[in-house]
Structures are given as C-alpha cells and as structure tokens.
Amino acid sequence: MKPNHNIKKPDSSSKLSLEEIIGLNTRNCNGLASNTSTAKCAYVAGCVLVVYDVDSSTQSHLMVSHRMPKPLCCVAMSRDGRYVAAGESGPQPAVLVWDCANPAFISELKGHLYGVECIAFSPDGEHLVTVGGYIYLWNWRSAMLVTKLKANSSCSAITSACFSSDAKFIVTAGKKHLKFWTIGSSATARTRLNKGTESLTLHAKPVNLGIQKESYFVSVISATWTDNGVANQEQAGESFTIYALTDAGILYIVHSGLSVTKSVDLKVKNGFALSASSKLIACACSNGAVHLFDIQSLKHAGTLHYSEAKKCNGKNDTVSTAKATELYFKLTPTIPNAIACQFSTSEKLVVVYGDHSLYVWDIHDVNEATRCCVLVSHSACIWDIKNLGCENMHDPSVSCVARGCTGGVSFSTCSADGTIRLWDLALQSELSKDVLGHESLNIEPMSTAHLVSAGIFERNTMETSVSTQGYRSMAVSSEGKYLAAGDFDGNLHIYDLKSSDYTYIEDAHDAEILSLSFSLSSKKDDVLEEVTDSHYFLASGGRDRTIHLYDVKRNFDLIESIDDHSAAVTAVKFTCNGHKILSCSADRYAVITSIFIASQIYQILSRRSVW
C-alpha cells in the first residue's frame, strides 16, 4: 500500500471560503468526539468535519480539497486533542486524518470496501482502529496498514470500538457481540499482514456475557484516558475497566478478566451512547434523557432532561393568545432521543439529540445543571432558502434577528420538519448581553414566534396552530415584510414579519406547492426619481399543474388561476415590474404570462410559450 501522508494545507486561492455550518449529520455515538484537554468537540456535517471550541463558541472546518469529498459518518480525536480522524461512508471509503492545531490534512488511509462504521485512536496516539467490513489497525503517521481481519460472520453488526487504557486491547461491540482483541507480535499470529516496518496481530477474546449474550451493544468506552491522568484504574497488575451500553438501556462494567462485574438498569426504552470523565459516566438515552453515574460506584448522580432545558422564560416570550399557546402544545412533537454525548471538559458535557440540535451542558453542580450553549438546526430535509430584505424598521440598537441590517447576513429556511427558521449571522462573536443575555437560550416555544440563540446564530421559529407535514417552498417580499411558504398538502402560509400576523389559505393547491414568488412592492420612477406604489402580487405554482395569482394589498385575495402547463409547475417568477409571470414546468415548457391591469380589474391578456 502506497503511503499518502504528505501534509496538505487548504488552497488559499479559492474564491469561496466556508465561514459557518448550521446543522450536523451525527446519527449515533460515532459521529461525535471530544477532548477534555482542549475543550473541543468534533462532529460530522455532510462532507465536512466541524471542530467546535466549547469555550469560545467558534467553529473550524476540516475537509478534503484534493478530490471530490464523500459524506463522513464517524469521527475520533486523539488524546492530546491535536489530531482528528474521520471515516467516509459509501463504497471505497477512506479514513482521513488532520492536524487540527495547524490545521492541515495529514493522511488518507485506504483499504475499506464499504463505509467506515466506527473509529478510535489508541491512548498513546500511535495507532488507529477502524471498523467497516473488517477491523483495520493502522499506523496512521506512516499511512501503513498494520493488520486487518474479519471480526465475525456479520461485521456490519459492530457499532462501537475503543482501546483499553494500556493500549494492549481493542474492544468492539455490536449485535450479540462484545470482544476483546489482544494486540500482539506476529510470532503468535492467526491473522497477519506484514508491511516490513511493523507487524502486529489481533487475537479475539470474547467476553463471558452469560445470559446477556444476546444483547445488542451500542456503545463501548474505556474510562481511563478521557482526562489527563488515569481515572478509576486499578494499578495492581494490568487491570482496566470497560463500560458497555446496550440498546435496552443496560450499563455493564467489564474488567480485564473478560467477565461482567456489575450492571445497572437505566430504566429507559433505549440507550444510545456513553462518555466518561474522571468523575462521571454519561449515558445518552431515549426521550432526551442523559443519565449521570459516579464512575467508581455507579451511583446515580443526576439526569439531564431535554424538556427541562427548554423551560421558558416569560419575559422573553413573544406575546400571543392563550388559544395559540394551547394549540401549540397539542402539536408539540415527541421529545427527541439523546443519540450521542461527549465530555468536552470534566464539567461540560456535549449532547447531540435526534432533532439535530447540539447542547453544551454545564454540570459543575449536577443537581443544578444548566445549558450554556446551543446549536440548533432543522431536523429534516431543508427544501428552500431565501435571503431576507430590510428597511431598518426596528430599533437599530437591538440585534437584527433575521431583518438583514448592516452588520449581519439574514436568511430564512424551510424544512420537511414543519418549521421555518429565520437566521441572523452576526459579524461579531458575542451578542450584547444587555439585549439578549444568556436567558435567551432557555426560551420554550410558547407562541407563534420565538427567539433562540445558537452561538453567533439567532433564529425565529415560526410555529403555527395548523398541522403540516412540512414546508416545500418559500418566498420573501422585496421589502422584507412578508414571508410566504407552501407545504406538501397544498396549503399556503403567509407571515407578516413585522406584526407577526398570520394568514392561512387552506387547499390553495390540490398538491404540494413547489414555487412561490412576490412581485416588487414598489417601483422607482426614472424620470421623477420617486418611489411610487405599484401592483403587489404573490404567485404560487404547484404539482397540480396550476399557477395561482394573489393580490397582496387585498389581503391575498385570489385574482386568477392559470393552467397553461400539463405537468407540475416547478418554478414561477415575476418580471417586467410584476406585469409578466415566467413559469417553467416538468412538461419541458417555459411560459410567459402577461397580466393586464385596468381600473383595478385584472385580466390574463396573453401567453407566449418558449422551449
């Protein structure tokens, strides 16, 4: 195998630079890693690896620049926090290693045929173990494969892997699977791959699980190298402790004697992930619960609840009617599962939830745990994104939350999760505490619009009292006053971003609304150099092959329905100061429709089709 470990720094000649990433793709315990010595955590976001500094709330991004990248699915961080490795998904994946202190790309390890499921650094930093089809042991500094072997008859069942504290064992866990792999010399090899520079072997030693041999293990960790120094390590002989969690929510302690010495029933529906500090074991579980246990006695120390983190602060809530509040709670979705957790310091715990949100918990006092930082995103497919305009119609001293003021970049997104989020990317790293403070992080959605802060991001989440399966398209008026959104059921939702008024047009289309467009709300007279009123329209195009035209100034009354297309209308756009509509369709036609206006009477005067 030809080494590929030349240090490659990012191409500075690129005209585009990645500034921030909203969201993540962590789907299990392998998609989140951390290091307590640097207070940093790493998580996967598509083809990019995000390194997040918990103390400064800043991001750095690691990615492949010398070839077409592939989606990442697992990540690991070295003990000193300097190096981070990630495994790709899909066929012919690679294992990528970066120096995140510089940052620089170091090595690309190839050998897996299919996706890499899990990855782990050895405590001494010399080796890297990856699982995907086979168990691979790498000397990653020289990009050399030390050894590989088939784990069992169904290697895809392996869900987690780690090294023992003394780096003499690799532990793998999965469906009906919990094994120790002894790292030895080639003299006792059963499976060996000699590359000349190093020759090691792996020899399996199954754990005696007794009646628990049918368990499905989802996460396994060694508690002794998560902090500088050794926690809970028995110095006599070569004893060490391994913690394993099952999907049924049973926590097991396994010692080097390869037998279970203690177990704790977490009394949850499902368990998902483990993490350890010098004092605590954290167990991420279903319904947004993270249970904390003393690392030595396994005595329950406390529980972090997702629902408690979202307790509202009344003075920051947007005023709303009691009816809207009541309907909102009736439609509140199930609490998301806590799917991954990692200690970033001994007193801060990073938790990723099933709704793609990331919380940083301050557990200095477990009984009074607080949420010190939140990164929020959509929990399903994002279908549309639009820039937001602004006319500075609010107090300029207040942070511009999705209003597009100077000093920030504002945009909106809609998603299949049934939410619309308005984002403000502030240019300053810290928001004014006099305006928002830390209390804004604890607002529960008690009304139709509310503010949540996530690092340097802020959003308003528009929640309605009308049930929807998700939003498919969106448009924002030129002056930034109206936001229109079409859902999968053909309903049209219109929000007044200045007054928070809400207009709902049920069954506007017979199928999902694929495109929306506003005409200009005003136009400038080139002769008089004055801004004059013009006709103000909203157009919608749907999968039902029709285009609807609405009068914005008449409370969005329906003016006309246009059915020029024989297939789904995929896009609509106003041209010529709102006097023409350009539409395209799956029927492979683009149609220009003229709007004739006389004495407030609207007529569709002419149509011209083009290829």
TILONU-23235 format. One record per residue (C-alpha): x, y, z; residue in three letters; residue number from 1. Coordinates in steps of 0.05 Angstrom, whole numbers, plus 5000, padded with zeros to 4 digits. Layout:
east;north;up;r;k
X;Y;Z;ALA;NUM
...
This chain:
east;north;up;r;k
5000;5000;5000;MET;1
5030;5066;4978;LYS;2
5033;5117;5034;PRO;3
4995;5181;5026;ASN;4
5013;5225;5085;HIS;5
5040;5290;5058;ASN;6
5015;5349;5096;ILE;7
4967;5388;5052;LYS;8
4943;5456;5073;LYS;9
4878;5487;5047;PRO;10
4881;5522;4980;ASP;11
4884;5596;4996;SER;12
4870;5614;4923;SER;13
4798;5592;4927;SER;14
4749;5650;4919;LYS;15
4699;5619;4966;LEU;16
4714;5605;5039;SER;17
4670;5566;5087;LEU;18
4651;5611;5146;GLU;19
4598;5574;5186;GLU;20
4558;5510;5184;ILE;21
4488;5505;5211;ILE;22
4468;5433;5228;GLY;23
4501;5366;5234;LEU;24
4493;5294;5209;ASN;25
4512;5257;5273;THR;26
4467;5196;5274;ARG;27
4498;5155;5330;ASN;28
4553;5156;5383;CYS;29
4607;5150;5329;ASN;30
4590;5218;5298;GLY;31
4614;5259;5358;LEU;32
4683;5262;5391;ALA;33
4717;5307;5441;SER;34
4779;5320;5482;ASN;35
4779;5347;5553;THR;36
4848;5377;5549;SER;37
4829;5426;5493;THR;38
4755;5436;5508;ALA;39
4739;5420;5436;LYS;40
4690;5372;5403;CYS;41
4685;5347;5332;ALA;42
4623;5326;5294;TYR;43
4605;5308;5222;VAL;44
4566;5354;5177;ALA;45
4560;5323;5108;GLY;46
4629;5321;5076;CYS;47
4657;5369;5127;VAL;48
4685;5356;5196;LEU;49
4668;5412;5245;VAL;50
4714;5425;5304;VAL;51
4676;5466;5355;TYR;52
4710;5503;5412;ASP;53
4663;5499;5471;VAL;54
4696;5556;5509;ASP;55
4698;5607;5452;SER;56
4637;5581;5414;SER;57
4675;5582;5348;THR;58
4680;5533;5291;GLN;59
4736;5509;5247;SER;60
4725;5464;5187;HIS;61
4765;5405;5160;LEU;62
4752;5376;5092;MET;63
4784;5342;5032;VAL;64
4807;5391;4979;SER;65
4848;5348;4931;HIS;66
4790;5306;4907;ARG;67
4714;5301;4907;MET;68
4695;5291;4981;PRO;69
4648;5238;5007;LYS;70
4599;5242;5066;PRO;71
4631;5229;5134;LEU;72
4599;5183;5184;CYS;73
4646;5174;5244;CYS;74
4700;5215;5279;VAL;75
4753;5206;5332;ALA;76
4801;5253;5368;MET;77
4870;5237;5396;SER;78
4883;5240;5470;ARG;79
4922;5305;5465;ASP;80
4868;5336;5422;GLY;81
4916;5354;5366;ARG;82
4895;5302;5315;TYR;83
4826;5284;5290;VAL;84
4806;5227;5243;ALA;85
4742;5214;5205;ALA;86
4714;5156;5165;GLY;87
4676;5163;5100;GLU;88
4612;5128;5080;SER;89
4595;5093;5015;GLY;90
4637;5048;4971;PRO;91
4713;5053;4971;GLN;92
4715;5099;5032;PRO;93
4778;5129;5061;ALA;94
4799;5145;5132;VAL;95
4822;5218;5136;LEU;96
4869;5247;5188;VAL;97
4880;5321;5202;TRP;98
4924;5362;5247;ASP;99
4871;5409;5276;CYS;100
4923;5452;5312;ALA;101
4950;5480;5246;ASN;102
4902;5459;5212;PRO;103
4929;5413;5158;ALA;104
4909;5349;5122;PHE;105
4959;5294;5141;ILE;106
4938;5226;5116;SER;107
4888;5188;5074;GLU;108
4882;5114;5092;LEU;109
4850;5069;5040;LYS;110
4831;4996;5046;GLY;111
4758;4992;5066;HIS;112
4710;4969;5012;LEU;113
4647;4998;5043;TYR;114
4631;5051;5095;GLY;115
4672;5060;5158;VAL;116
4625;5049;5217;GLU;117
4669;5068;5276;CYS;118
4739;5094;5291;ILE;119
4785;5104;5351;ALA;120
4855;5129;5368;PHE;121
4899;5089;5414;SER;122
4916;5123;5481;PRO;123
4989;5131;5461;ASP;124
4969;5161;5395;GLY;125
5009;5111;5353;GLU;126
4952;5071;5323;HIS;127
4883;5080;5295;LEU;128
4830;5026;5292;VAL;129
4774;5029;5241;THR;130
4715;4981;5230;VAL;131
4677;4972;5166;GLY;132
4673;4903;5133;GLY;133
4738;4886;5170;TYR;134
4775;4911;5232;ILE;135
4835;4952;5208;TYR;136
4893;4971;5252;LEU;137
4934;5029;5224;TRP;138
4999;5064;5238;ASN;139
4968;5128;5214;TRP;140
5031;5171;5218;ARG;141
5064;5129;5163;SER;142
4997;5113;5130;ALA;143
5012;5038;5138;MET;144
4962;4983;5149;LEU;145
4988;4941;5206;VAL;146
4936;4886;5205;THR;147
4864;4871;5187;LYS;148
4816;4814;5200;LEU;149
4744;4794;5196;LYS;150
4710;4809;5262;ALA;151
4655;4757;5256;ASN;152
4605;4729;5206;SER;153
4567;4795;5207;SER;154
4617;4851;5216;CYS;155
4566;4903;5198;SER;156
4535;4889;5266;ALA;157
4594;4923;5301;ILE;158
4572;4992;5325;THR;159
4628;5016;5371;SER;160
4702;5006;5383;ALA;161
4754;5032;5432;CYS;162
4824;5017;5460;PHE;163
4837;4995;5531;SER;164
4875;5044;5575;SER;165
4941;5007;5567;ASP;166
4933;5003;5490;ALA;167
4942;4928;5493;LYS;168
4869;4912;5475;PHE;169
4818;4935;5425;ILE;170
4745;4927;5447;VAL;171
4689;4920;5396;THR;172
4615;4919;5410;ALA;173
4553;4906;5369;GLY;174
4494;4860;5359;LYS;175
4507;4797;5400;LYS;176
4579;4819;5401;HIS;177
4628;4843;5455;LEU;178
4700;4822;5444;LYS;179
4770;4840;5467;PHE;180
4824;4837;5414;TRP;181
4894;4826;5441;THR;182
4947;4866;5404;ILE;183
5008;4821;5400;GLY;184
5070;4806;5359;SER;185
5069;4767;5294;SER;186
5100;4706;5327;ALA;187
5032;4685;5353;THR;188
4994;4709;5293;ALA;189
4930;4678;5270;ARG;190
4918;4735;5221;THR;191
4977;4776;5198;ARG;192
4995;4828;5146;LEU;193
5069;4845;5146;ASN;194
5090;4910;5114;LYS;195
5162;4908;5136;GLY;196
5161;4966;5183;THR;197
5112;4938;5234;GLU;198
5078;4871;5245;SER;199
5024;4862;5297;LEU;200
4965;4815;5305;THR;201
4896;4815;5334;LEU;202
4871;4755;5372;HIS;203
4798;4752;5394;ALA;204
4776;4740;5466;LYS;205
4700;4741;5474;PRO;206
4672;4768;5539;VAL;207
4634;4719;5582;ASN;208
4565;4751;5580;LEU;209
4526;4693;5608;GLY;210
4451;4703;5598;ILE;211
4466;4771;5566;GLN;212
4500;4741;5505;LYS;213
4440;4761;5461;GLU;214
4447;4834;5479;SER;215
4456;4889;5427;TYR;216
4514;4933;5450;PHE;217
4511;5004;5421;VAL;218
4569;5038;5455;SER;219
4634;5018;5490;VAL;220
4686;5062;5523;ILE;221
4749;5057;5566;SER;222
4741;5106;5623;ALA;223
4815;5114;5638;THR;224
4841;5161;5585;TRP;225
4786;5212;5577;THR;226
4823;5260;5622;ASP;227
4897;5275;5632;ASN;228
4913;5224;5684;GLY;229
4880;5158;5699;VAL;230
4810;5152;5727;ALA;231
4785;5090;5762;ASN;232
4844;5048;5742;GLN;233
4866;4992;5787;GLU;234
4941;4995;5789;GLN;235
4951;4924;5812;ALA;236
4973;4881;5754;GLY;237
4945;4903;5687;GLU;238
4873;4912;5707;SER;239
4829;4961;5670;PHE;240
4755;4976;5664;THR;241
4710;4978;5603;ILE;242
4639;5005;5602;TYR;243
4588;4979;5553;ALA;244
4516;5001;5540;LEU;245
4461;4960;5507;THR;246
4403;4987;5465;ASP;247
4357;4963;5520;ALA;248
4389;5013;5568;GLY;249
4433;4966;5610;ILE;250
4501;4992;5631;LEU;251
4555;4938;5641;TYR;252
4624;4942;5673;ILE;253
4674;4893;5644;VAL;254
4743;4883;5675;HIS;255
4805;4854;5643;SER;256
4783;4785;5667;GLY;257
4734;4787;5609;LEU;258
4673;4780;5653;SER;259
4617;4827;5672;VAL;260
4627;4850;5744;THR;261
4568;4898;5751;LYS;262
4508;4922;5713;SER;263
4457;4979;5721;VAL;264
4388;4982;5691;ASP;265
4377;5053;5668;LEU;266
4302;5041;5663;LYS;267
4296;5074;5595;VAL;268
4267;5050;5530;LYS;269
4334;5054;5493;ASN;270
4406;5071;5505;GLY;271
4449;5104;5452;PHE;272
4517;5128;5475;ALA;273
4569;5131;5532;LEU;274
4622;5181;5553;SER;275
4667;5185;5613;ALA;276
4704;5238;5652;SER;277
4748;5230;5713;SER;278
4686;5230;5758;LYS;279
4624;5213;5718;LEU;280
4596;5166;5666;ILE;281
4544;5197;5620;ALA;282
4492;5153;5585;CYS;283
4452;5183;5527;ALA;284
4383;5153;5525;CYS;285
4314;5158;5494;SER;286
4265;5216;5506;ASN;287
4322;5266;5512;GLY;288
4349;5238;5578;ALA;289
4423;5236;5595;VAL;290
4436;5197;5660;HIS;291
4499;5211;5700;LEU;292
4532;5160;5746;PHE;293
4592;5161;5792;ASP;294
4648;5128;5754;ILE;295
4671;5086;5813;GLN;296
4608;5066;5850;SER;297
4558;5073;5792;LEU;298
4513;5110;5839;LYS;299
4463;5154;5802;HIS;300
4486;5226;5805;ALA;301
4433;5261;5764;GLY;302
4395;5266;5698;THR;303
4396;5319;5644;LEU;304
4328;5326;5612;HIS;305
4317;5356;5543;TYR;306
4248;5381;5563;SER;307
4276;5418;5624;GLU;308
4328;5452;5581;ALA;309
4271;5484;5541;LYS;310
4236;5515;5601;LYS;311
4211;5583;5580;CYS;312
4230;5650;5608;ASN;313
4166;5690;5607;GLY;314
4197;5759;5599;LYS;315
4230;5740;5534;ASN;316
4170;5706;5502;ASP;317
4132;5738;5446;THR;318
4062;5758;5466;VAL;319
4009;5711;5440;SER;320
3938;5689;5453;THR;321
3923;5633;5501;ALA;322
3890;5595;5444;LYS;323
3953;5595;5402;ALA;324
3994;5571;5461;THR;325
3946;5514;5476;GLU;326
3944;5491;5404;LEU;327
4020;5493;5400;TYR;328
4028;5444;5458;PHE;329
3977;5397;5427;LYS;330
4021;5394;5366;LEU;331
4088;5390;5402;THR;332
4127;5330;5374;PRO;333
4157;5274;5414;THR;334
4218;5292;5454;ILE;335
4279;5273;5412;PRO;336
4328;5220;5435;ASN;337
4397;5237;5461;ALA;338
4438;5199;5409;ILE;339
4509;5220;5426;ALA;340
4547;5251;5484;CYS;341
4619;5271;5500;GLN;342
4653;5307;5557;PHE;343
4689;5368;5530;SER;344
4716;5383;5599;THR;345
4705;5349;5666;SER;346
4648;5398;5679;GLU;347
4618;5407;5609;LYS;348
4580;5354;5570;LEU;349
4564;5359;5496;VAL;350
4500;5324;5476;VAL;351
4471;5313;5406;VAL;352
4397;5300;5401;TYR;353
4355;5266;5348;GLY;354
4328;5333;5323;ASP;355
4399;5352;5300;HIS;356
4410;5400;5357;SER;357
4473;5403;5399;LEU;358
4472;5425;5472;TYR;359
4531;5441;5517;VAL;360
4512;5427;5590;TRP;361
4548;5457;5649;ASP;362
4548;5402;5702;ILE;363
4592;5434;5754;HIS;364
4534;5422;5800;ASP;365
4497;5361;5773;VAL;366
4434;5379;5812;ASN;367
4433;5449;5781;GLU;368
4458;5432;5711;ALA;369
4448;5489;5661;THR;370
4451;5495;5586;ARG;371
4509;5542;5569;CYS;372
4507;5537;5493;CYS;373
4461;5511;5439;VAL;374
4469;5497;5365;LEU;375
4402;5488;5331;VAL;376
4383;5466;5261;SER;377
4327;5433;5222;HIS;378
4312;5360;5239;SER;379
4293;5340;5167;ALA;380
4307;5358;5095;CYS;381
4315;5433;5080;ILE;382
4275;5448;5017;TRP;383
4284;5522;5007;ASP;384
4328;5580;5029;ILE;385
4316;5655;5017;LYS;386
4352;5720;5033;ASN;387
4313;5770;5075;LEU;388
4307;5844;5060;GLY;389
4303;5900;5110;CYS;390
4284;5973;5115;GLU;391
4311;5983;5186;ASN;392
4241;5986;5215;MET;393
4264;5967;5285;HIS;394
4308;5996;5339;ASP;395
4378;5996;5309;PRO;396
4408;5983;5378;SER;397
4373;5915;5380;VAL;398
4408;5856;5348;SER;399
4378;5846;5279;CYS;400
4344;5779;5283;VAL;401
4331;5759;5211;ALA;402
4319;5830;5189;ARG;403
4380;5839;5144;GLY;404
4411;5900;5177;CYS;405
4482;5924;5166;THR;406
4529;5881;5206;GLY;407
4492;5816;5194;GLY;408
4470;5769;5140;VAL;409
4398;5746;5146;SER;410
4363;5689;5111;PHE;411
4306;5640;5121;SER;412
4300;5565;5112;THR;413
4240;5519;5108;CYS;414
4241;5444;5121;SER;415
4202;5380;5117;ALA;416
4203;5381;5194;ASP;417
4146;5432;5191;GLY;418
4187;5493;5213;THR;419
4211;5557;5183;ILE;420
4273;5587;5214;ARG;421
4297;5659;5206;LEU;422
4372;5665;5216;TRP;423
4417;5723;5231;ASP;424
4492;5711;5221;LEU;425
4522;5766;5264;ALA;426
4591;5790;5247;LEU;427
4610;5799;5320;GLN;428
4628;5738;5362;SER;429
4588;5759;5423;GLU;430
4518;5789;5424;LEU;431
4501;5846;5471;SER;432
4484;5816;5538;LYS;433
4441;5877;5552;ASP;434
4397;5857;5493;VAL;435
4395;5782;5498;LEU;436
4438;5757;5555;GLY;437
4443;5683;5570;HIS;438
4370;5677;5587;GLU;439
4350;5675;5514;SER;440
4379;5606;5510;LEU;441
4324;5579;5555;ASN;442
4263;5602;5517;ILE;443
4210;5550;5504;GLU;444
4166;5560;5442;PRO;445
4104;5586;5478;MET;446
4078;5626;5419;SER;447
4076;5632;5344;THR;448
4145;5663;5341;ALA;449
4203;5659;5389;HIS;450
4277;5672;5392;LEU;451
4331;5621;5404;VAL;452
4405;5637;5404;SER;453
4456;5586;5380;ALA;454
4527;5612;5386;GLY;455
4533;5670;5337;ILE;456
4469;5648;5303;PHE;457
4399;5670;5322;GLU;458
4333;5647;5295;ARG;459
4259;5658;5299;ASN;460
4220;5594;5292;THR;461
4151;5604;5262;MET;462
4104;5552;5292;GLU;463
4031;5552;5272;THR;464
3968;5524;5302;SER;465
3956;5487;5236;VAL;466
3985;5418;5229;SER;467
4030;5409;5169;THR;468
4072;5353;5143;GLN;469
4127;5401;5123;GLY;470
4143;5462;5081;TYR;471
4164;5453;5008;ARG;472
4176;5524;4982;SER;473
4183;5595;5006;MET;474
4186;5668;4982;ALA;475
4202;5734;5017;VAL;476
4176;5801;4994;SER;477
4226;5853;4970;SER;478
4217;5899;5030;GLU;479
4223;5841;5079;GLY;480
4153;5847;5107;LYS;481
4120;5783;5083;TYR;482
4144;5711;5082;LEU;483
4101;5661;5044;ALA;484
4110;5586;5050;ALA;485
4076;5528;5014;GLY;486
4071;5459;5046;ASP;487
4065;5388;5020;PHE;488
3990;5388;5027;ASP;489
3979;5449;4981;GLY;490
3965;5498;5038;ASN;491
3993;5569;5035;LEU;492
4021;5602;5098;HIS;493
4036;5677;5099;ILE;494
4073;5711;5156;TYR;495
4078;5786;5169;ASP;496
4149;5790;5197;LEU;497
4137;5860;5226;LYS;498
4070;5850;5261;SER;499
4071;5774;5269;SER;500
4003;5769;5235;ASP;501
3990;5702;5203;TYR;502
3947;5686;5142;THR;503
3928;5615;5124;TYR;504
3899;5594;5057;ILE;505
3876;5522;5062;GLU;506
3879;5478;5000;ASP;507
3907;5533;4956;ALA;508
3931;5477;4911;HIS;509
3910;5405;4904;ASP;510
3981;5381;4915;ALA;511
4047;5408;4943;GLU;512
4067;5479;4927;ILE;513
4133;5477;4891;LEU;514
4147;5550;4879;SER;515
4128;5619;4905;LEU;516
4145;5690;4882;SER;517
4128;5761;4903;PHE;518
4127;5819;4854;SER;519
4162;5884;4874;LEU;520
4122;5921;4927;SER;521
4142;5989;4897;SER;522
4178;6016;4836;LYS;523
4222;6076;4823;LYS;524
4202;6127;4770;ASP;525
4266;6140;4730;ASP;526
4241;6210;4708;VAL;527
4216;6236;4775;LEU;528
4265;6194;4816;GLU;529
4209;6178;4864;GLU;530
4184;6113;4892;VAL;531
4112;6102;4872;THR;532
4062;6048;4890;ASP;533
4053;5991;4842;SER;534
4010;5929;4839;HIS;535
4032;5878;4890;TYR;536
4024;5804;4874;PHE;537
4041;5735;4900;LEU;538
4044;5676;4852;ALA;539
4045;5603;4871;SER;540
4059;5542;4827;GLY;541
4042;5471;4847;GLY;542
4047;5399;4829;ARG;543
3973;5404;4809;ASP;544
3997;5439;4744;ARG;545
3966;5506;4762;THR;546
3991;5576;4779;ILE;547
3951;5620;4827;HIS;548
3957;5696;4829;LEU;549
3941;5733;4894;TYR;550
3933;5808;4909;ASP;551
3976;5824;4969;VAL;552
3943;5892;4982;LYS;553
3874;5859;4984;ARG;554
3891;5811;5039;ASN;555
3917;5759;4989;PHE;556
3852;5752;4951;ASP;557
3856;5702;4894;LEU;558
3857;5740;4827;ILE;559
3866;5686;4776;GLU;560
3884;5613;4766;SER;561
3928;5596;4706;ILE;562
3931;5526;4678;ASP;563
3978;5532;4618;ASP;564
4022;5473;4638;HIS;565
4008;5399;4630;SER;566
4055;5377;4686;ALA;567
4079;5401;4754;ALA;568
4098;5475;4756;VAL;569
4168;5475;4784;THR;570
4184;5550;4785;ALA;571
4148;5617;4779;VAL;572
4179;5686;4775;LYS;573
4153;5757;4764;PHE;574
4186;5801;4711;THR;575
4172;5870;4680;CYS;576
4152;5902;4746;ASN;577
4100;5850;4760;GLY;578
4066;5853;4692;HIS;579
4091;5785;4669;LYS;580
4099;5717;4701;ILE;581
4153;5669;4677;LEU;582
4139;5596;4694;SER;583
4172;5530;4678;CYS;584
4146;5460;4685;SER;585
4162;5386;4683;ALA;586
4126;5387;4615;ASP;587
4191;5419;4588;ARG;588
4158;5485;4571;TYR;589
4173;5555;4597;ALA;590
4113;5602;4593;VAL;591
4110;5677;4596;ILE;592
4042;5702;4620;THR;593
4023;5776;4614;SER;594
3978;5810;4666;ILE;595
3934;5866;4640;PHE;596
3911;5916;4693;ILE;597
3857;5969;4681;ALA;598
3816;6004;4735;SER;599
3835;5953;4787;GLN;600
3809;5897;4741;ILE;601
3859;5843;4727;TYR;602
3860;5801;4664;GLN;603
3907;5750;4636;ILE;604
3917;5782;4568;LEU;605
3966;5739;4531;SER;606
4012;5680;4537;ARG;607
4074;5660;4498;ARG;608
4108;5593;4504;SER;609
4182;5581;4494;VAL;610
4225;5519;4499;TRP;611
